[in-house]
Amino acid sequence: MVARIYNFPAVMAGDTWSKIGLELLFWSDTAKTVPILMDNNDIVMQIRTNFTTEVVTYQVRKGAGITVDGNSVLIEPFVVTFKPAVYVYDIQITYEDGTIQTYLQGTFTVKADATK
């Protein structure tokens, strides 16, 4: 499975990111009747300057910026403290059985704010 691409709307440096209120719902069937419970899986979102760098600009994970409720995964709002630039991100889940899957990736643009 290839990760879906979603480019977040730009956010101003120093502002609270919460425009999307990103919530992911996981189902084991196309009719969306059987939820995949996320409670026992590790979930992480990392923001970096590019996909090949080892340096993580910002990270949230389950229990520290990511809330899980059954099959719902919510990225909590956070203050954007990093410099204006176009960053990349992805959201990756490690399941109980060790399977690793990246579901979402794209750009995370931070713009300069005139208010200091």
C-alpha positions in Angstrom: 0.0 0.0 0.0 1.3 3.4 -1.0 0.7 6.3 1.5 -1.9 8.8 0.4 -0.7 12.3 -0.2 -2.2 15.2 1.7 -0.6 18.6 1.8 -1.7 20.6 4.8 -2.8 24.2 4.4 0.0 26.7 5.4 0.2 27.8 9.0 1.9 30.9 10.4 5.0 30.4 12.5 4.1 30.8 16.2 0.4 30.0 15.6 -1.4 26.9 17.0 -1.9 24.3 14.3 -5.4 23.0 14.5 -6.9 23.9 11.2 -7.6 20.4 10.1 -8.3 18.7 13.5 -6.9 15.7 11.7 -8.8 12.5 12.6 -8.1 9.2 11.0 -10.6 6.4 11.1 -9.5 2.8 10.5 -11.8 0.0 9.2 -11.1 -3.6 8.2 -13.7 -3.6 5.5 -14.8 -1.3 2.6 -18.3 -1.0 4.0 -16.8 0.6 7.1 -18.7 -1.7 9.5 -15.8 -3.4 11.3 -13.4 -0.9 13.0 -9.7 -1.6 13.5 -8.9 -0.7 17.1 -5.8 1.4 17.4 -5.4 1.2 21.2 -2.5 -1.3 21.2 -0.6 0.1 18.2 2.3 2.7 18.1 1.4 5.7 16.0 3.8 8.5 15.1 3.8 11.7 13.0 7.1 13.3 12.1 7.8 16.6 10.4 11.2 17.0 8.7 12.9 19.3 6.3 12.9 16.6 3.6 12.2 12.8 3.4 15.9 11.8 3.4 17.2 13.7 6.5 17.6 11.9 9.8 16.8 15.1 11.7 13.3 15.3 13.0 11.9 18.9 13.2 8.8 17.9 15.2 7.3 14.7 16.4 4.1 13.5 18.1 3.1 10.0 19.0 0.4 8.1 20.7 0.2 9.4 24.3 2.2 12.5 23.5 0.3 14.6 21.0 -1.8 11.8 19.4 -5.0 10.6 21.1 -6.5 7.2 20.3 -10.1 6.2 20.9 -11.0 2.9 19.4 -10.5 3.2 15.6 -10.1 7.0 15.8 -6.7 8.7 15.8 -6.6 12.4 16.5 -3.5 14.6 16.0 -3.8 17.2 18.8 -3.3 20.9 18.2 0.3 22.2 18.8 2.1 25.6 18.6 4.3 25.7 15.5 7.7 26.7 16.9 9.9 25.9 13.9 11.2 28.3 11.2 9.2 29.2 8.1 9.8 26.7 5.3 8.1 23.9 3.4 8.5 20.7 5.4 7.4 17.1 4.8 5.6 14.8 7.2 4.2 11.3 7.4 2.0 9.3 9.7 3.2 5.8 10.5 1.5 3.0 12.5 3.3 0.0 13.9 0.8 -2.7 14.6 1.0 -5.3 17.5 2.3 -7.9 15.1 5.2 -5.7 14.1 3.7 -4.7 10.7 4.7 -1.1 9.9 2.4 1.0 7.6 2.7 4.6 6.4 -0.8 5.9 5.7 -0.4 9.6 5.0 2.4 11.9 3.8 2.8 15.3 2.3 3.9 18.9 2.9 3.6 21.0 6.0 4.2 24.7 5.1 5.1 27.2 7.7 4.9 30.9 6.7 6.6 33.9 8.4 4.5 35.9 10.7 4.9 39.7 10.9 3.8 39.8 14.5 6.7 39.2 16.8 
